Amino acid sequence: MLRVRHHLFGPVAAGLLTLVALAGCANSGAIPGLDSPASGTSGAGNSGSGTSGSAGASSSGSGSASASSGGDPSATVAPAVTVGVTGGVLVDAVIRGAAEANTGATGQYDFTPMFAPVKGYLRGSGAAICHLDSVLSPDNLDLSIAGSTTYNAPHQVATALTWAGFTTCDTASEHALDLGMDGLAKTVTVFSREGLGYAGPGTTQSTGHRVALTTVGDATVADLAYTYSLDGTTTNGAAPSTARWLRRSLYPAVKAEGIIADAEAARKAGADYVVVSMHWGEESAANPTQEQTDLAKALLTNAAVDLVIGTHPNAIQPCQRINGKYVFYSLGNLLAPPTATAPSPAGLLARVSLARQPGGGLATTAAVLPTRVDPTGFVVRPVTAEDDGQAAQQVMDTLGLFKDCPVTPLS
């Protein structure tokens, strides 16, 4: 959500950064070649092994695989993975109130019931990625007030996301600096404490642009995140002189060439698959902008990028398969407060199978599950053909508007 507001930045060293990984689960291995060797999160706790026969893949009809070019034919073929992706998670004071009511105690919060209906779907993926639109507080101070579009949510949000099966979330959005650099640093602290992989802007020169790494069996999935703005007002890619590294998370600054360079660096450092998370487009728009489609084409025609996922429009937009690889232009919202035009915010949970082929190609399939936010308790509920056939079909029709996005229902 866009609003006019300026933010203060703490005094930090300036400079551009190379990729670094956020430390996650202790049993995850370091990825050599990045600036600061560190472990990523592990998808071992999820039931999805990422094999081509997993629940996210289909070999029939619109779910059939296709290969894309790229890679080193002489290299060892990485094991296949499944990657679960969802729409945005935005927690305001109203949703926080429902989480407090779940505990029956003032100042205590439980968000897990909100994600319970989709937990099984998320844990069925080898890696699961969310987009977080709220700053998180490690001590639950200065939380969002009713009616405000400056978002600061309790640390229990991260607890619930991890419980639900997410291995990684990105925070690259216009809300990343809602509480300035201090709020960003506290959010990173909460992620680290919960063992949740973090992708997005860093807080110092040595952690300027963080890439989340998830280990899925013998494969590693990297998530790179970019946004049109970090404060909701500056949209031209500029960053303050005290925090120049923030440009690395702004796609108007780095453009497709910079994102591709980051993806290539991640691949050279050991990532077997690279997902690019984009916070882009226009709010409430039913279709992607020319900028979105141009960026998607530039990224997916490069061998280093395997999947592009989008958030920000607050609506489900069509998807495409470009060079045999998927882009979901907007996944809508997984959890968000109701609005006058969206009393039950809608989102999409997609499970994408990525299978590197001998010779360097990539086989891809995708299965999808529409979701909606039940205003009673703000519970995220699946929308299936059995429960609401019309709504489920409308989402499938939306995804297929461009006639080149083969998907099957996720069951």
MARZA-533595 format. One line per field, with one value per residue (C-alpha): residue number from 1; residue in three letters; x, y, z. Coordinates in nm, 2 decimals, decimal comma. Layout:
% MARZA-533595
seq	[NUM  ...]
type	[ALA  ...]
east	[X  ...]
north	[Y  ...]
up	[Z  ...]
//
This chain:
% MARZA-533595
seq	[1  2  3  4  5  6  7  8  9  10  11  12  13  14  15  16  17  18  19  20  21  22  23  24  25  26  27  28  29  30  31  32  33  34  35  36  37  38  39  40  41  42  43  44  45  46  47  48  49  50  51  52  53  54  55  56  57  58  59  60  61  62  63  64  65  66  67  68  69  70  71  72  73  74  75  76  77  78  79  80  81  82  83  84  85  86  87  88  89  90  91  92  93  94  95  96  97  98  99  100  101  102  103  104  105  106  107  108  109  110  111  112  113  114  115  116  117  118  119  120  121  122  123  124  125  126  127  128  129  130  131  132  133  134  135  136  137  138  139  140  141  142  143  144  145  146  147  148  149  150  151  152  153  154  155  156  157  158  159  160  161  162  163  164  165  166  167  168  169  170  171  172  173  174  175  176  177  178  179  180  181  182  183  184  185  186  187  188  189  190  191  192  193  194  195  196  197  198  199  200  201  202  203  204  205  206  207  208  209  210  211  212  213  214  215  216  217  218  219  220  221  222  223  224  225  226  227  228  229  230  231  232  233  234  235  236  237  238  239  240  241  242  243  244  245  246  247  248  249  250  251  252  253  254  255  256  257  258  259  260  261  262  263  264  265  266  267  268  269  270  271  272  273  274  275  276  277  278  279  280  281  282  283  284  285  286  287  288  289  290  291  292  293  294  295  296  297  298  299  300  301  302  303  304  305  306  307  308  309  310  311  312  313  314  315  316  317  318  319  320  321  322  323  324  325  326  327  328  329  330  331  332  333  334  335  336  337  338  339  340  341  342  343  344  345  346  347  348  349  350  351  352  353  354  355  356  357  358  359  360  361  362  363  364  365  366  367  368  369  370  371  372  373  374  375  376  377  378  379  380  381  382  383  384  385  386  387  388  389  390  391  392  393  394  395  396  397  398  399  400  401  402  403  404  405  406  407  408  409  410  411]
type	[MET  LEU  ARG  VAL  ARG  HIS  HIS  LEU  PHE  GLY  PRO  VAL  ALA  ALA  GLY  LEU  LEU  THR  LEU  VAL  ALA  LEU  ALA  GLY  CYS  ALA  ASN  SER  GLY  ALA  ILE  PRO  GLY  LEU  ASP  SER  PRO  ALA  SER  GLY  THR  SER  GLY  ALA  GLY  ASN  SER  GLY  SER  GLY  THR  SER  GLY  SER  ALA  GLY  ALA  SER  SER  SER  GLY  SER  GLY  SER  ALA  SER  ALA  SER  SER  GLY  GLY  ASP  PRO  SER  ALA  THR  VAL  ALA  PRO  ALA  VAL  THR  VAL  GLY  VAL  THR  GLY  GLY  VAL  LEU  VAL  ASP  ALA  VAL  ILE  ARG  GLY  ALA  ALA  GLU  ALA  ASN  THR  GLY  ALA  THR  GLY  GLN  TYR  ASP  PHE  THR  PRO  MET  PHE  ALA  PRO  VAL  LYS  GLY  TYR  LEU  ARG  GLY  SER  GLY  ALA  ALA  ILE  CYS  HIS  LEU  ASP  SER  VAL  LEU  SER  PRO  ASP  ASN  LEU  ASP  LEU  SER  ILE  ALA  GLY  SER  THR  THR  TYR  ASN  ALA  PRO  HIS  GLN  VAL  ALA  THR  ALA  LEU  THR  TRP  ALA  GLY  PHE  THR  THR  CYS  ASP  THR  ALA  SER  GLU  HIS  ALA  LEU  ASP  LEU  GLY  MET  ASP  GLY  LEU  ALA  LYS  THR  VAL  THR  VAL  PHE  SER  ARG  GLU  GLY  LEU  GLY  TYR  ALA  GLY  PRO  GLY  THR  THR  GLN  SER  THR  GLY  HIS  ARG  VAL  ALA  LEU  THR  THR  VAL  GLY  ASP  ALA  THR  VAL  ALA  ASP  LEU  ALA  TYR  THR  TYR  SER  LEU  ASP  GLY  THR  THR  THR  ASN  GLY  ALA  ALA  PRO  SER  THR  ALA  ARG  TRP  LEU  ARG  ARG  SER  LEU  TYR  PRO  ALA  VAL  LYS  ALA  GLU  GLY  ILE  ILE  ALA  ASP  ALA  GLU  ALA  ALA  ARG  LYS  ALA  GLY  ALA  ASP  TYR  VAL  VAL  VAL  SER  MET  HIS  TRP  GLY  GLU  GLU  SER  ALA  ALA  ASN  PRO  THR  GLN  GLU  GLN  THR  ASP  LEU  ALA  LYS  ALA  LEU  LEU  THR  ASN  ALA  ALA  VAL  ASP  LEU  VAL  ILE  GLY  THR  HIS  PRO  ASN  ALA  ILE  GLN  PRO  CYS  GLN  ARG  ILE  ASN  GLY  LYS  TYR  VAL  PHE  TYR  SER  LEU  GLY  ASN  LEU  LEU  ALA  PRO  PRO  THR  ALA  THR  ALA  PRO  SER  PRO  ALA  GLY  LEU  LEU  ALA  ARG  VAL  SER  LEU  ALA  ARG  GLN  PRO  GLY  GLY  GLY  LEU  ALA  THR  THR  ALA  ALA  VAL  LEU  PRO  THR  ARG  VAL  ASP  PRO  THR  GLY  PHE  VAL  VAL  ARG  PRO  VAL  THR  ALA  GLU  ASP  ASP  GLY  GLN  ALA  ALA  GLN  GLN  VAL  MET  ASP  THR  LEU  GLY  LEU  PHE  LYS  ASP  CYS  PRO  VAL  THR  PRO  LEU  SER]
east	[0,00  0,14  0,14  0,32  0,57  0,94  1,17  1,48  1,79  2,05  2,41  2,56  2,85  2,79  2,88  2,75  2,75  2,79  2,57  2,56  2,34  2,15  2,24  1,95  1,92  2,23  2,22  2,24  2,57  2,76  2,76  3,11  3,19  2,96  3,11  3,04  3,01  2,70  2,44  2,09  1,77  1,69  1,38  1,44  1,15  0,90  0,77  0,83  1,15  1,14  1,15  0,97  0,71  0,61  0,27  0,35  0,42  0,19  0,28  -0,06  -0,25  -0,15  0,09  0,33  0,70  0,91  1,28  1,47  1,82  2,12  2,38  2,69  2,63  2,93  2,82  2,65  2,27  2,12  1,83  1,48  1,30  0,95  0,91  0,60  0,52  0,24  0,10  0,19  0,15  0,05  -0,04  -0,21  -0,36  -0,69  -0,53  -0,30  -0,62  -0,75  -0,42  -0,44  -0,80  -0,66  -0,46  -0,72  -0,44  -0,35  -0,03  0,01  -0,04  -0,10  -0,11  -0,09  -0,46  -0,47  -0,23  -0,35  -0,57  -0,28  0,00  -0,02  0,02  0,32  0,49  0,44  0,70  1,07  1,12  0,84  0,87  0,65  0,65  0,63  0,49  0,53  0,82  0,86  0,93  1,15  1,01  0,66  0,70  0,56  0,32  0,09  -0,20  -0,55  -0,59  -0,22  -0,04  0,29  0,31  0,50  0,39  0,46  0,75  0,50  0,42  0,75  0,69  0,36  0,52  0,79  0,53  0,32  0,61  0,78  1,15  1,21  1,04  1,14  1,08  1,16  0,87  0,76  0,71  1,06  1,16  0,83  1,04  1,36  1,68  1,63  1,30  1,47  1,75  1,49  1,31  1,63  1,69  1,34  1,40  1,74  1,59  1,31  1,54  1,35  1,55  1,56  1,58  1,59  1,76  2,03  2,12  2,49  2,76  2,86  2,50  2,37  2,17  2,07  1,99  1,81  1,94  1,73  1,88  1,64  1,81  2,12  2,00  2,02  1,75  1,84  1,57  1,67  1,42  1,37  1,12  1,01  1,05  1,16  0,99  0,68  0,79  1,12  1,05  1,34  1,60  1,77  1,90  2,02  2,39  2,41  2,28  2,38  2,37  1,99  2,00  2,09  1,73  1,57  1,50  1,47  1,83  1,99  1,75  1,73  2,11  2,18  1,93  2,08  2,43  2,32  2,15  2,47  2,67  2,44  2,47  2,85  2,85  2,66  2,29  2,13  1,81  1,74  1,40  1,36  1,09  0,97  0,75  0,62  0,32  0,02  -0,21  -0,54  -0,44  -0,59  -0,30  0,07  0,22  0,46  0,74  0,65  0,63  0,96  1,15  1,01  1,12  1,47  1,51  1,37  1,56  1,87  1,99  2,07  1,70  1,46  1,14  1,00  0,72  0,55  0,36  0,22  -0,09  -0,30  -0,47  -0,41  -0,27  -0,21  0,10  0,32  0,59  0,88  1,17  1,01  1,01  0,73  0,65  0,36  0,31  0,11  0,02  -0,22  -0,23  -0,21  -0,30  -0,41  -0,67  -1,00  -1,08  -1,39  -1,31  -1,17  -1,36  -1,20  -0,85  -0,75  -0,42  -0,26  -0,04  0,16  0,39  0,64  0,86  1,21  1,42  1,76  1,81  2,13  2,27  2,16  1,79  1,52  1,19  0,91  0,55  0,32  0,01  -0,20  -0,44  -0,64  -0,68  -0,90  -0,89  -1,20  -1,29  -1,39  -1,06  -0,86  -0,81  -0,65  -0,87  -0,82  -1,06  -1,12  -1,36  -1,55  -1,60  -1,65  -1,63  -1,71  -1,44  -1,18  -1,25  -1,23  -0,88  -0,78  -0,93  -0,73  -0,40  -0,47  -0,54  -0,21  -0,27  0,08  0,08  0,01  -0,10  -0,31  -0,51  -0,31  -0,47]
north	[0,00  0,33  0,63  0,97  0,95  1,03  0,81  0,88  0,67  0,59  0,67  0,37  0,33  0,39  0,16  -0,11  -0,47  -0,81  -1,10  -1,24  -1,51  -1,50  -1,76  -2,00  -2,35  -2,49  -2,80  -2,61  -2,59  -2,28  -2,17  -2,09  -1,79  -1,53  -1,24  -1,37  -1,75  -1,84  -2,11  -2,08  -2,24  -2,60  -2,74  -3,08  -3,03  -3,00  -3,32  -3,22  -3,36  -3,17  -3,47  -3,46  -3,70  -3,48  -3,33  -3,00  -3,16  -3,30  -3,48  -3,46  -3,19  -2,83  -2,95  -3,11  -3,02  -2,81  -2,76  -2,43  -2,38  -2,28  -2,43  -2,64  -2,98  -3,13  -3,03  -3,27  -3,24  -3,10  -3,29  -3,16  -2,94  -2,80  -2,44  -2,32  -1,94  -1,73  -1,38  -1,10  -1,11  -0,78  -0,76  -0,44  -0,36  -0,53  -0,87  -0,83  -0,80  -1,12  -1,29  -1,15  -1,29  -1,63  -1,64  -1,48  -1,28  -0,91  -0,85  -1,22  -1,32  -1,64  -1,62  -1,99  -2,05  -1,81  -2,03  -2,37  -2,45  -2,40  -2,55  -2,89  -2,73  -2,53  -2,82  -3,03  -2,81  -2,85  -2,48  -2,23  -1,86  -1,57  -1,20  -1,00  -0,64  -0,56  -0,47  -0,70  -0,61  -0,85  -0,69  -0,61  -0,24  0,05  -0,18  -0,05  0,16  0,13  0,31  0,36  0,24  0,22  -0,14  -0,29  -0,64  -0,87  -1,12  -1,40  -1,34  -1,50  -1,78  -1,86  -1,84  -2,09  -2,31  -2,30  -2,43  -2,13  -2,16  -1,81  -1,48  -1,16  -0,80  -0,60  -0,36  0,00  -0,09  -0,22  0,12  0,20  0,24  0,34  0,14  0,05  -0,12  -0,31  -0,43  -0,55  -0,74  -0,91  -1,00  -1,16  -1,37  -1,49  -1,58  -1,78  -1,96  -1,81  -1,73  -1,36  -1,21  -0,83  -0,52  -0,54  -0,29  -0,24  -0,23  -0,59  -0,72  -0,48  -0,72  -1,05  -1,36  -1,64  -1,99  -2,30  -2,65  -2,91  -3,25  -3,21  -2,90  -2,53  -2,28  -1,90  -1,63  -1,28  -0,99  -0,65  -0,37  -0,05  0,14  0,09  0,38  0,44  0,78  0,73  0,53  0,63  0,39  0,65  0,57  0,80  0,89  0,71  0,38  0,35  -0,03  -0,01  0,05  -0,32  -0,40  -0,15  -0,27  0,08  0,12  -0,22  -0,30  -0,64  -0,64  -0,60  -0,87  -1,11  -1,04  -1,12  -1,44  -1,54  -1,47  -1,69  -1,97  -1,95  -1,95  -2,28  -2,22  -2,48  -2,29  -1,91  -1,76  -1,38  -1,21  -0,89  -0,63  -0,44  -0,34  -0,12  -0,17  -0,33  -0,38  -0,69  -0,72  -0,67  -0,35  -0,33  -0,29  -0,62  -0,81  -0,66  -0,74  -1,09  -1,16  -1,02  -1,23  -1,56  -1,56  -1,57  -1,91  -1,79  -1,72  -2,02  -1,86  -1,51  -1,43  -1,11  -0,92  -0,56  -0,53  -0,69  -0,89  -1,22  -1,14  -1,38  -1,59  -1,69  -1,94  -1,77  -1,98  -2,27  -2,09  -1,94  -1,59  -1,53  -1,16  -1,11  -1,37  -1,13  -1,15  -1,45  -1,26  -0,89  -0,67  -0,64  -0,33  -0,18  -0,34  -0,66  -0,77  -1,12  -1,06  -1,31  -1,48  -1,77  -2,05  -2,20  -2,50  -2,50  -2,80  -2,72  -3,01  -2,94  -3,16  -3,33  -3,08  -2,78  -2,75  -2,70  -2,89  -2,70  -2,76  -2,57  -2,64  -2,37  -2,32  -2,00  -1,87  -1,61  -1,44  -1,53  -1,21  -1,42  -1,46  -1,37  -1,73  -1,81  -2,06  -2,26  -2,20  -2,53  -2,65  -2,85  -2,56  -2,28  -2,39  -2,05  -1,87  -2,14  -2,13  -1,75  -1,77  -2,03  -1,81  -1,52  -1,71  -1,83  -1,50  -1,50  -1,85  -1,97  -2,06  -2,43  -2,50  -2,76  -2,74  -2,82  -3,09]
up	[0,00  -0,10  0,12  0,14  0,42  0,47  0,68  0,88  0,82  1,09  1,02  0,84  0,60  0,24  -0,05  -0,28  -0,17  -0,32  -0,22  0,13  0,28  0,60  0,86  0,92  1,06  1,22  1,00  0,68  0,49  0,39  0,03  -0,07  -0,30  -0,13  0,05  0,40  0,42  0,61  0,62  0,48  0,59  0,54  0,38  0,53  0,77  0,48  0,33  -0,03  -0,16  -0,48  -0,70  -1,04  -0,91  -0,62  -0,57  -0,74  -1,08  -1,35  -1,67  -1,82  -2,01  -1,92  -1,66  -1,90  -1,87  -2,10  -2,11  -2,12  -2,24  -2,03  -1,80  -1,83  -2,00  -1,82  -1,47  -1,23  -1,26  -0,94  -0,79  -0,88  -0,62  -0,56  -0,46  -0,29  -0,34  -0,20  -0,20  0,04  0,42  0,57  0,94  1,06  1,40  1,32  1,23  1,53  1,74  1,61  1,69  2,05  2,08  1,98  2,30  2,53  2,70  2,65  2,47  2,36  2,00  1,81  1,43  1,37  1,34  1,04  0,84  0,96  0,66  0,42  0,63  0,46  0,12  0,22  0,40  0,09  -0,09  -0,06  -0,02  0,06  0,00  0,13  0,09  0,41  0,39  0,76  0,98  1,28  1,64  1,85  2,17  2,04  2,11  1,89  1,71  1,44  1,55  1,40  1,07  1,01  0,70  0,88  0,97  1,27  1,37  1,66  1,63  1,66  1,29  1,20  1,45  1,27  0,92  1,02  1,18  0,86  0,66  0,51  0,48  0,35  0,33  0,15  0,28  -0,03  -0,04  0,02  0,38  0,45  0,61  0,78  1,10  0,93  0,94  1,31  1,22  0,93  1,16  1,42  1,14  1,04  1,41  1,43  1,12  1,25  1,58  1,42  1,18  0,89  0,57  0,49  0,14  0,09  0,20  0,46  0,73  0,69  0,42  0,50  0,48  0,21  -0,01  0,15  -0,04  0,13  0,07  0,13  0,13  -0,02  0,00  -0,20  -0,39  -0,29  -0,38  -0,37  -0,34  -0,45  -0,38  -0,54  -0,51  -0,68  -0,35  0,01  0,16  -0,05  -0,17  -0,36  -0,68  -0,90  -0,76  -0,54  -0,20  0,08  0,09  0,43  0,29  -0,07  -0,06  -0,05  -0,42  -0,46  -0,36  -0,59  -0,95  -1,09  -0,99  -1,08  -1,37  -1,53  -1,59  -1,22  -1,12  -1,37  -1,24  -0,88  -1,01  -1,19  -0,88  -0,67  -0,92  -0,93  -0,55  -0,54  -0,58  -0,80  -0,86  -0,84  -0,77  -0,82  -0,60  -0,75  -0,57  -0,88  -1,08  -1,00  -0,70  -0,78  -1,14  -1,30  -1,56  -1,55  -1,67  -1,97  -1,72  -1,55  -1,88  -2,01  -1,69  -1,68  -2,04  -1,98  -1,66  -1,78  -2,11  -1,90  -1,79  -1,44  -1,34  -1,30  -1,16  -1,11  -0,86  -0,81  -0,54  -0,47  -0,70  -0,42  -0,69  -0,88  -1,22  -1,52  -1,54  -1,83  -1,92  -2,09  -2,23  -2,05  -1,71  -1,51  -1,40  -1,17  -1,22  -0,90  -0,64  -0,46  -0,08  0,14  0,46  0,45  0,61  0,43  0,22  0,07  -0,26  -0,12  0,19  0,16  0,02  -0,25  -0,31  -0,49  -0,36  -0,64  -0,62  -0,90  -0,99  -1,12  -1,26  -1,41  -1,72  -1,85  -2,10  -1,90  -1,97  -1,71  -1,69  -1,51  -1,40  -1,18  -0,97  -0,80  -0,52  -0,48  -0,13  0,04  0,38  0,59  0,78  1,08  1,25  0,94  0,85  0,52  0,35  0,03  -0,25  -0,42  -0,70  -0,44  -0,20  -0,46  -0,81  -0,97  -0,77  -0,83  -1,21  -1,22  -1,08  -1,34  -1,61  -1,49  -1,48  -1,84  -2,00  -2,18  -2,31  -2,23  -1,86  -1,82  -1,46  -1,29  -0,96  -0,65  -0,45]
//
